[in-house]
Amino acid sequence: MSFFTKVLTEITDINLRSEPPGKNAHNDESERKNMTEQSVEPVKVLVVDDEEVILDLYSQILGPPLPANNDHLRTDESQNATAGEKNSGIALVPEAPAYDLTLCDNGNDAIAMVRQARAEDQPFAIAFIDVRMPYGLDGISTAEKIRTIAESTQIVIVTGFNDLDPTAIERRIPPANRLLYLQKPFHPFEIRQFASTLSARWKAEKMMHTMNRDLELIVEKRTRQLQKAYKQLEYHATHDFLTELLNRRAVLDVLKKEISRFRRTDQPISVILGDLDHFKDVNDTYGHSVGDAVLEETAARLLDCVRPYDTVGRIGGEEFLIVLPECDTADGTAVAERIRIAIGQAEIDAAGKKICVTISLGVATASAHQMINQDSLVAAADKALYQAKKEGRNKIKLNTKINFISAA
């Protein structure tokens, strides 16, 4: 009788036993019960060997675990009693992890099973592969092809010969940390130990992969939240909180860029400074909430009066700056008149109050080849606005006397 046949006939009688329970028996039994009641996810194991008796041996070793109720395996007291001892039966080790076992007697079938498992996204965790198989692919070639299909599968090379070159095999079946060797004849405990250890590693890696994936999702979510928060901060940093127009700094930045473009293209540029007339009286008479509503409606009407690529900003309490690229004096004045009419001819409904307001506007325009900067252009519009206020308000004034800066 061969070693493997002998083991096969005896394998059903192999039971792992612990020391007889002592004073901690109750706690041990409780822990054992908890372990056996836990649901265990089966680990996919592939065995490739051309000998049927070996495949049967693997099936016995790694087959279905012992049932939770092990009473049928307990021996009675009369069989286990020894002189002077009280016998309470044999304590069995909790059931081993469950394995989803696939047996193949040749390399080609094994490769097909690996491909199928991979396609189903259920790769084998472990593959025990015999080296010497007389028909079809040998074990090393089989393992090599399996590695190209399933990189994560842990391969155990099983051989009864000593003529293998591990270095050469590792070059064919990398990585080395997923390649192990088992010498025949082996003991069932060796197979269990290999399977249990590699299963634990597989599950730990799978858990780590899941944790990393979950962490990546969390990071992606937090990144999107941060990007959204950054955009909100950027928006609030450049926009007036009440009217949602650009604030002073932002609209002046736009003007600076438009002046740079003006210098390159020699296209005219106009700016308008507008200031609501007697706005302090609105606040004093109706309160600041009504005043805020007037400012909001004024901003909306300003936007309705300009082109999509023009820029409107609030630069002070009731003062607004409008940047009009490629607008000459006539165009700038026309836009200012449109704004004056839009603000002054229709009452503003503010918190149930009908409010009439007017606006004074100053216009300044720079034509081709004039050397200006944002300060000189805004200062010219401000002088025009001052003149409109001085002459009675609800007026438009044009300032053609811009203090030019030198080319140097």
VMD Tcl script that draws the C-alpha trace (Angstrom):
set ca {
  {0.00 0.00 0.00}
  {1.44 3.40 -1.03}
  {1.88 6.27 1.42}
  {-0.98 8.29 -0.13}
  {-3.38 5.32 -0.20}
  {-2.61 4.65 3.45}
  {-3.20 8.28 4.37}
  {-6.43 8.34 2.39}
  {-7.83 5.39 4.31}
  {-6.90 6.98 7.62}
  {-7.79 10.62 6.91}
  {-11.39 10.36 8.07}
  {-10.11 9.31 11.51}
  {-7.89 12.38 11.89}
  {-9.33 14.85 14.37}
  {-7.45 17.78 15.84}
  {-7.66 17.58 19.62}
  {-6.78 20.13 22.28}
  {-5.86 19.52 25.87}
  {-8.76 18.38 28.07}
  {-10.70 21.39 29.31}
  {-9.75 22.66 32.71}
  {-10.94 25.57 34.83}
  {-11.32 27.75 31.72}
  {-13.46 25.21 29.93}
  {-16.56 27.38 30.01}
  {-14.80 30.33 28.39}
  {-13.10 28.07 25.86}
  {-16.42 26.49 24.94}
  {-18.00 29.93 24.55}
  {-15.22 31.13 22.27}
  {-15.39 27.87 20.32}
  {-19.12 28.30 19.84}
  {-18.68 31.84 18.60}
  {-16.04 30.73 16.11}
  {-18.07 27.86 14.74}
  {-21.16 30.00 14.39}
  {-19.39 32.63 12.31}
  {-20.14 32.42 8.61}
  {-16.93 31.71 6.65}
  {-16.58 32.83 3.08}
  {-15.27 29.90 1.03}
  {-11.81 30.33 -0.44}
  {-11.38 29.04 -3.99}
  {-8.65 26.40 -4.17}
  {-7.42 24.67 -7.35}
  {-5.65 21.31 -7.27}
  {-3.88 19.96 -10.36}
  {-2.55 16.41 -10.24}
  {-2.77 13.51 -12.65}
  {-3.17 10.87 -9.91}
  {-6.76 10.28 -8.83}
  {-5.71 9.05 -5.39}
  {-3.94 12.38 -4.76}
  {-6.98 14.36 -5.85}
  {-9.12 12.27 -3.50}
  {-6.65 12.97 -0.73}
  {-6.91 16.73 -1.27}
  {-10.67 16.39 -1.32}
  {-10.61 14.65 2.05}
  {-8.19 17.16 3.56}
  {-9.79 20.33 2.23}
  {-13.33 19.11 1.80}
  {-16.39 20.38 3.70}
  {-15.57 21.31 7.33}
  {-16.75 19.31 10.30}
  {-20.33 20.17 11.32}
  {-20.82 22.44 14.31}
  {-22.37 19.58 16.27}
  {-19.44 17.20 16.82}
  {-21.22 14.83 19.14}
  {-20.86 11.97 16.67}
  {-17.07 12.30 16.92}
  {-16.90 12.36 20.73}
  {-15.81 9.18 22.45}
  {-17.59 8.11 25.59}
  {-16.09 8.29 29.04}
  {-15.33 4.58 29.24}
  {-13.02 4.80 26.21}
  {-11.10 7.81 27.52}
  {-11.07 7.35 31.28}
  {-7.69 6.86 32.91}
  {-6.90 5.89 36.46}
  {-7.56 8.71 38.91}
  {-8.92 11.11 36.25}
  {-12.39 12.48 35.67}
  {-13.22 12.39 31.98}
  {-15.60 14.88 30.41}
  {-15.02 13.92 26.78}
  {-12.72 15.27 24.09}
  {-12.60 18.96 23.16}
  {-12.54 19.40 19.42}
  {-10.86 22.30 17.65}
  {-13.39 24.55 15.84}
  {-14.13 23.63 12.27}
  {-11.57 24.60 9.64}
  {-12.25 27.30 7.05}
  {-14.42 26.20 4.16}
  {-12.79 25.81 0.75}
  {-14.37 25.93 -2.67}
  {-12.34 23.08 -4.11}
  {-11.75 22.47 -7.83}
  {-9.88 19.30 -8.90}
  {-8.20 18.89 -12.29}
  {-6.16 15.96 -13.57}
  {-4.37 17.92 -16.32}
  {-2.97 21.37 -17.00}
  {-5.28 22.34 -19.86}
  {-8.43 21.81 -17.81}
  {-6.88 23.74 -14.95}
  {-6.08 26.70 -17.20}
  {-9.64 26.68 -18.52}
  {-11.01 26.74 -14.97}
  {-8.71 29.64 -14.07}
  {-9.90 31.60 -17.11}
  {-13.53 30.98 -16.19}
  {-12.98 32.00 -12.58}
  {-11.23 35.15 -13.71}
  {-14.06 36.00 -16.10}
  {-16.52 35.63 -13.22}
  {-14.31 37.89 -11.07}
  {-13.87 35.02 -8.63}
  {-10.19 34.09 -9.03}
  {-8.59 31.17 -7.26}
  {-6.80 32.10 -4.06}
  {-4.54 29.05 -4.05}
  {-3.39 26.54 -6.66}
  {-1.63 23.31 -5.67}
  {0.11 22.07 -8.84}
  {2.01 18.82 -9.26}
  {5.20 19.14 -11.29}
  {5.28 15.79 -13.11}
  {2.18 15.14 -15.19}
  {2.75 12.75 -18.13}
  {-0.09 14.01 -20.31}
  {-0.33 17.52 -21.70}
  {1.36 20.41 -19.97}
  {3.72 19.77 -17.08}
  {3.20 21.51 -13.77}
  {5.67 24.36 -14.33}
  {4.17 25.27 -17.73}
  {0.68 25.06 -16.24}
  {1.67 27.34 -13.38}
  {3.30 29.76 -15.81}
  {0.11 30.09 -17.87}
  {-2.03 30.38 -14.75}
  {0.17 33.24 -13.54}
  {-0.42 35.17 -16.78}
  {-4.19 34.82 -16.28}
  {-4.45 35.35 -12.51}
  {-1.59 37.38 -11.09}
  {-2.90 37.26 -7.55}
  {-3.29 33.48 -7.27}
  {-0.85 31.92 -4.80}
  {0.82 28.93 -6.43}
  {2.18 25.95 -4.52}
  {4.51 23.73 -6.57}
  {4.19 20.13 -5.35}
  {6.92 17.65 -6.25}
  {8.50 14.45 -5.09}
  {11.78 15.17 -6.89}
  {14.83 17.17 -5.90}
  {15.99 18.21 -9.37}
  {14.05 21.51 -9.53}
  {15.81 24.85 -9.87}
  {13.76 27.30 -7.75}
  {15.58 30.32 -9.21}
  {14.69 29.33 -12.76}
  {11.09 28.60 -11.75}
  {10.76 31.98 -10.03}
  {11.90 33.68 -13.24}
  {9.12 31.88 -15.12}
  {6.44 32.31 -12.45}
  {6.95 35.62 -10.68}
  {6.51 37.09 -8.14}
  {8.51 34.99 -5.72}
  {6.31 35.94 -2.77}
  {3.36 34.15 -4.42}
  {5.25 30.97 -5.22}
  {5.80 28.20 -2.66}
  {7.07 24.61 -2.72}
  {5.75 21.47 -1.05}
  {7.71 18.21 -1.01}
  {6.06 14.84 -1.55}
  {5.19 12.78 0.33}
  {3.32 15.35 2.37}
  {1.27 15.01 5.50}
  {-2.38 16.16 5.57}
  {-1.47 18.68 8.23}
  {0.97 20.32 5.80}
  {-1.79 20.78 3.25}
  {-4.10 22.19 5.89}
  {-1.37 24.49 7.13}
  {-0.57 25.76 3.64}
  {-4.25 26.25 2.82}
  {-5.09 27.92 6.12}
  {-2.11 30.29 6.05}
  {-2.52 31.25 2.40}
  {-6.28 31.67 2.88}
  {-5.68 34.04 5.76}
  {-3.24 36.00 3.61}
  {-5.69 36.07 0.70}
  {-8.52 37.33 2.90}
  {-6.28 39.94 4.51}
  {-5.19 41.21 1.10}
  {-8.78 41.21 -0.11}
  {-9.84 43.15 2.97}
  {-6.96 45.58 2.46}
  {-7.93 46.00 -1.19}
  {-11.52 46.72 -0.16}
  {-10.36 49.17 2.49}
  {-8.07 50.91 0.00}
  {-10.90 51.11 -2.52}
  {-13.25 52.50 0.10}
  {-10.55 54.95 1.18}
  {-10.06 56.05 -2.43}
  {-13.80 56.64 -2.73}
  {-13.76 58.66 0.47}
  {-10.76 60.66 -0.77}
  {-12.49 61.28 -4.11}
  {-15.64 62.41 -2.31}
  {-13.68 64.67 0.04}
  {-11.70 66.03 -2.91}
  {-14.92 66.94 -4.70}
  {-16.20 68.55 -1.52}
  {-12.96 70.51 -1.14}
  {-13.07 71.58 -4.78}
  {-16.64 72.74 -4.32}
  {-15.71 74.55 -1.13}
  {-12.72 76.14 -2.88}
  {-14.94 77.37 -5.70}
  {-17.36 78.79 -3.16}
  {-14.53 80.52 -1.32}
  {-13.16 81.81 -4.61}
  {-16.61 83.08 -5.57}
  {-17.12 84.84 -2.23}
  {-13.62 86.31 -2.45}
  {-14.41 87.94 -5.81}
  {-18.11 88.76 -5.51}
  {-20.15 91.18 -3.49}
  {-22.18 89.25 -0.93}
  {-25.35 91.34 -1.46}
  {-25.63 91.98 -5.20}
  {-23.43 89.04 -6.34}
  {-21.68 91.43 -8.71}
  {-17.89 91.39 -8.83}
  {-16.40 93.21 -5.88}
  {-14.01 96.16 -6.14}
  {-10.82 94.12 -6.35}
  {-12.22 91.67 -8.89}
  {-13.69 94.27 -11.26}
  {-10.46 96.28 -11.17}
  {-8.55 93.09 -12.05}
  {-10.84 92.67 -15.06}
  {-10.21 96.29 -16.07}
  {-6.47 95.75 -15.81}
  {-6.66 92.77 -18.17}
  {-8.87 94.66 -20.60}
  {-6.41 97.55 -20.69}
  {-3.61 95.08 -21.50}
  {-5.72 93.78 -24.37}
  {-6.48 97.37 -25.42}
  {-2.74 98.04 -25.73}
  {-2.26 94.97 -27.95}
  {-5.25 95.55 -30.24}
  {-5.69 99.33 -30.19}
  {-9.43 98.80 -29.83}
  {-11.18 101.48 -27.73}
  {-12.26 100.85 -24.17}
  {-14.78 102.72 -22.02}
  {-15.63 102.64 -18.34}
  {-18.70 103.97 -16.55}
  {-18.88 104.95 -12.91}
  {-22.43 105.08 -11.58}
  {-23.65 106.25 -8.19}
  {-27.25 106.15 -6.90}
  {-28.54 109.60 -6.07}
  {-29.52 110.38 -2.47}
  {-29.22 106.74 -1.48}
  {-28.55 107.70 2.13}
  {-32.07 109.10 2.28}
  {-33.45 105.68 1.26}
  {-31.64 104.01 4.15}
  {-32.61 106.70 6.62}
  {-36.26 106.75 5.57}
  {-37.04 103.08 4.95}
  {-34.24 101.21 6.72}
  {-31.24 99.26 5.54}
  {-33.24 96.17 4.53}
  {-35.11 98.28 1.97}
  {-31.83 99.87 0.94}
  {-30.34 96.41 0.37}
  {-33.31 95.46 -1.80}
  {-32.80 98.62 -3.88}
  {-29.12 97.73 -4.40}
  {-30.02 94.20 -5.48}
  {-32.56 95.43 -8.02}
  {-30.13 98.08 -9.28}
  {-27.51 95.37 -9.89}
  {-30.02 93.30 -11.84}
  {-30.98 96.26 -14.04}
  {-27.33 97.10 -14.68}
  {-26.68 93.59 -15.94}
  {-29.70 93.84 -18.24}
  {-28.20 96.93 -19.86}
  {-24.81 95.52 -20.89}
  {-23.46 92.85 -23.21}
  {-22.53 89.36 -21.97}
  {-18.81 90.13 -22.19}
  {-19.06 93.49 -20.41}
  {-18.30 93.54 -16.68}
  {-20.28 95.12 -13.85}
  {-18.92 95.44 -10.32}
  {-19.91 97.06 -7.04}
  {-16.96 99.11 -5.82}
  {-18.56 100.92 -2.90}
  {-21.78 101.30 -0.96}
  {-23.98 102.52 -3.84}
  {-21.25 102.95 -6.46}
  {-20.82 100.70 -9.49}
  {-18.14 100.30 -12.16}
  {-18.95 99.04 -15.66}
  {-16.12 97.95 -18.00}
  {-16.95 98.12 -21.73}
  {-14.24 96.67 -23.98}
  {-14.21 97.78 -27.64}
  {-16.61 100.68 -26.91}
  {-15.79 104.19 -28.14}
  {-17.17 107.43 -26.73}
  {-20.52 107.16 -28.53}
  {-21.01 103.53 -27.49}
  {-20.06 104.20 -23.89}
  {-22.40 107.17 -23.67}
  {-25.24 105.14 -25.19}
  {-24.82 102.39 -22.60}
  {-24.77 104.97 -19.79}
  {-28.01 106.50 -21.06}
  {-29.61 103.06 -21.21}
  {-28.60 102.48 -17.59}
  {-29.90 105.90 -16.46}
  {-33.30 105.22 -17.99}
  {-33.51 101.65 -16.64}
  {-32.80 102.79 -13.07}
  {-34.83 106.00 -12.99}
  {-38.00 105.36 -14.99}
  {-39.36 102.32 -13.18}
  {-40.09 102.13 -9.46}
  {-38.25 99.52 -7.42}
  {-40.42 97.20 -5.35}
  {-38.37 96.81 -2.16}
  {-39.93 94.91 0.76}
  {-43.40 96.06 -0.26}
  {-42.28 99.65 -0.70}
  {-42.33 101.44 -4.06}
  {-39.03 103.29 -4.22}
  {-37.95 105.75 -6.89}
  {-34.22 106.21 -7.33}
  {-32.01 107.80 -9.96}
  {-28.38 107.34 -10.88}
  {-25.62 109.69 -11.98}
  {-22.99 108.36 -14.37}
  {-19.53 109.39 -15.51}
  {-18.06 108.00 -18.74}
  {-14.39 107.86 -19.79}
  {-13.06 106.39 -23.04}
  {-9.56 105.58 -24.23}
  {-8.86 105.39 -27.95}
  {-6.08 103.78 -29.95}
  {-2.45 104.56 -29.06}
  {-3.33 106.37 -25.82}
  {-1.06 105.36 -22.94}
  {-3.32 104.75 -19.96}
  {-3.66 102.49 -16.98}
  {-6.63 101.45 -14.89}
  {-6.11 104.21 -12.34}
  {-6.08 106.99 -14.93}
  {-9.17 105.66 -16.70}
  {-11.17 105.23 -13.47}
  {-10.03 108.65 -12.24}
  {-11.31 110.23 -15.48}
  {-14.70 108.52 -15.05}
  {-14.80 109.61 -11.42}
  {-14.30 113.23 -12.41}
  {-17.15 112.94 -14.89}
  {-19.36 111.40 -12.21}
  {-18.53 114.25 -9.83}
  {-19.55 116.72 -12.51}
  {-22.88 114.90 -13.06}
  {-23.61 115.10 -9.33}
  {-22.62 118.76 -9.28}
  {-24.99 119.61 -12.13}
  {-28.06 118.17 -10.43}
  {-27.78 114.36 -10.53}
  {-29.64 111.85 -12.75}
  {-27.25 112.90 -15.50}
  {-24.46 111.51 -17.70}
  {-21.16 113.29 -18.09}
  {-18.28 112.40 -20.41}
  {-14.68 113.17 -19.53}
  {-12.38 113.35 -22.52}
  {-9.45 114.75 -20.54}
  {-7.68 111.62 -19.32}
  {-4.32 112.06 -17.62}
  {-2.20 109.87 -19.90}
  {0.82 108.03 -18.53}
  {4.09 108.01 -20.38}
  {5.28 105.06 -22.42}
  {8.19 104.64 -20.05}
}
mol new
graphics top color blue
foreach p $ca { graphics top sphere $p radius 0.5 }
foreach p [lrange $ca 0 end-1] q [lrange $ca 1 end] { graphics top cylinder $p $q radius 0.2 }
display resetview
